[in-house]
Amino acid sequence: MWRGILIILALTVTLGSAGAQRRQINPIPFSHEPCSVLDNRPCTPSYCSPLEPGPCIPEIDYPYGQNLQLTIQTVLSPDQHAKYQKPDHDLDTIGDLFAELRACWSPPPEDSARPGMQMSVRFSFNKAGGLIGPPRVTYATSGAPADTRTTYLNAINSSLRACLPLKFTDGLGGALAGRPIAIRYVDNRELEKPAAGQ
């Protein structure tokens, strides 16, 4: 019986030391360590899957997030015109991509538009510059009627289709493929307000 207890204790110590060795791995070239639930000092936010076999190398949330976000306005202020110029070369940077997407935007006609309407969509590109599935609406101005939402979604889809496929360089196409892009479209034109009930 004592022999069995000693064997169990030896295994526990061995497994414990193996676990301690896993925790000593420093997967990032910074002076600070990834966060632990037991840490109370500044640390780097990270997460590991409980399904991964050890050792667990955390995925670091770098400042440039997984979600590329962009706002496109219908009416530009004078200092924004350069950001809405379509590039005359293959898209090689995120700035090129954003400029191309801004230049593509064609809002709905004024007679079917709504003042201050905003709509956000999310989608991804493949390496060849095409869409992976249709854009999905993630936000629409509160209180906007269903037909107004449909009008704006149709305008967004038409604008994107008119520019596709985008011409990515190999490097940008590989980096962007499958990454979510969120675009917020803002109709900031001076339009007549709809009558009550519309």
N, C-alpha and C positions, 0 to 999 in steps of 0.2 A: 504494500500500500504506500509506504514512504517512497519507494522507488518510482511509483506512478506520479506522485506529487512532485518529486524532483524533476521528472521528465517534463511535466506540464510547466513548471516554473522555468526550466531551461528554454523551452519553446517560446514562452511568453517574453523572456528577456531577449531572445534572438529576434523575434518578430518586432519587438519594441525598438531594438537598435536599428533594424532595417527601416522602420518607419521614420526614425530620427534622421537616418541618412538621407531619405527622400526629402525631408523638410529642409535639409541643408543646401539643396540645389538652388543656385541663384540664376534664374533663367534670363535675367535682364541686365544689361550693362550699365545700370545706374547705381547710385550710392544708397538707394533705399530699397526696401524689400517689398514683395507683394503683401497685400493685406491678409490678415488672419482674423477669425472671429474672436480670438483672444487678444489681439493687438489693441493698444490704446494710444499708439504713437502715429504720426503721419506715415502713410504707406501708399503703395500703388494699388488702386482698385483692380481686381482680377477675379477670375472664376475658373473652376475646374469641374469637369463632369465626374460624378460619382461612378460612372460606368467605365471610365478609362482605367486600364491597368496602370499602376504606378510606374515610375515616378510621375507625378502630375506637374506638367509645365503650364503655368497660368497663361491665359490669353489676356494681354494688357489692352485696356481701352485707351488707345492713343488719342491725342487731342483732335486729330482729323478723324471724325467718327465714321461708323459704317454707313450712315445715312447721308447721302449728298442732298443738300437742301438749297432751293433757289426760289426767289420771288420774282414774278414777271408782272410788270404794270402795263396797263394799256396806254396811258399818257405819261410821257417821260418829262422829268425836269431837265433843264439844259445841261446839267453836269452828268447826266446818265447816257447820253447818246452814244458815247464810245462803247459802252457795255452792250449795246444792242446792235452793233455792227457785225454782220455775218463775216466770219473769217474767209479769206480767199485762198486757203490752203487746207490740207488734211488736218483734222482736229488732233492736236498733240498734247493739250493740257486741259485741266478742268475748266480753266477760264475760257478756252476755245469752245468747249462743250456748252457752257452756260451762255456764251454770246450767241452761238448757233440756235439754241433753244429759245432765247429771247427774240431773236430775229424771226423765228418761225411763227410767233404768236399772231393770230388773226382773230380778233374778238368778234362776237356776233354783231349783226347790224343793230343800230341804235333803236329801231322800232321794236326789237325783241329783247333788248338788253334791260338790265336792272341796275340803277345807280348803286355804287358801292358793293356790288356782288363780288364775293370771293369764293373760290373753289380750289381745293388742293387735291392733287392726284399723286399716286405712287406707282412706279413701274421700274423695269430694268431693261437694259440693252444687252444684246448678245455681241460677240466679238466682231460680227460683220456690220454692226450699226443698226440692226433691226430690233424691234421690240420683242421681249419675251412676254407674250400675253398682252391683253388690253390694259390700259391704265385703270387703276382702281381708285374711286373717289374716297378720300379720307376725311374731307371736310367740305361743307357748303354753308353759306350764310344762313343763319337761323331765320326761319319764317319764309324763305324763298319757296314759291310754289314748285310743284313737281315739273311743270312744263318749262319753267325758267332753268331749273337744274339740268334738265335734259338738253336745253338749248346750249348752255355753257359747256356741258360735257361733249356735245357734238362738235362745238367749235374747237375744243381742246384736241379731240381725236382728229379732226380735219387738219388742224395746224401741224400736228405731229406727223400725220401721214404724208403731208405735202413735202416734208423735209427728209423723209426716210428713203433709203437707208443713209444714215450719217456716215461720213468718210473718216473713220478713225485711223490713226497710225497703229502699227502693230502693238506698240507699247501701251498706248491708251486703251485700245480695244481689249487687250488682255487684262489690264488693271480694272476696267469698268465692268466687264462681262459678269452679269448676275447681281451686281451691287444695286441696292434700291436707291432710286432717285425720287425725291419728293419735291414737287413744284407747286407753289401757291400762286394762282392767277388772281390778279386784282383788277377789277374794272373800275378805274378811278376817273372815268370820263364824266363830264358835267352833263347829266341826262335829266330829262323831266322825270319827276317822281311818279310812280304808278298811282293810280287812283286807289282809294281805300277798297280793300277786298281783293286786290290783284296781287 
